[in-house]
Amino acid sequence: MLTPLEKAIVWAIDVGFLVYWTLIIANLLPPEVMFDGYELPEVQAWNWSFLPLDVLASVTGIVGQTSKRLNRTVMLTISLVLTSCSGGMAIAYWAFLGDFQIAWWLPNLVLLIFPLIPLIRFARRRSNGADH
């Protein structure tokens, strides 16, 4: 399973996704803190396309850390893969545009890279027959 530090990071990411989307839905983030082009309807639609991905990542992560009945490793694997995909998609978008803003790149690089650490460990455990 996750180390204590990884558990804390997963909780922070999962809660962070839910807080971010609550702020977006409530329109509480001022335009100046949003990424370049956010005022364009197409860019807002691109951002909104992450809502189901991020919420599903959060829900499976929370369930993966709290469930007594479901396979926690499976739920956490789903969460970690979705989280990494979310970060990777955002980084790819900004890279294609040549848009580099550290305030948006840094958290999305964390979303992309951090999940790979426990995912690699889960895969190694599974290949060694230690699935729990």
PEPE-V548275 format. One line per field, one symbol per residue. burial: I if it has 16 or more other C-alpha atoms within 10 Angstrom, else O. A space follows every 10 residues. Layout:
burial->???
This chain:
burial->IIOOOOOOII IOIIIOIIOI IOOOOOOOOO OOOOOOOIOO OOOOOOOOOI IOIIIIIIII IIIIIOOOOO OIIIIIIIII IIIIIIIIOI IOOIOOOOOO OOOIIOOIII IIIIIIOIIO OIOOOOOOOO OO
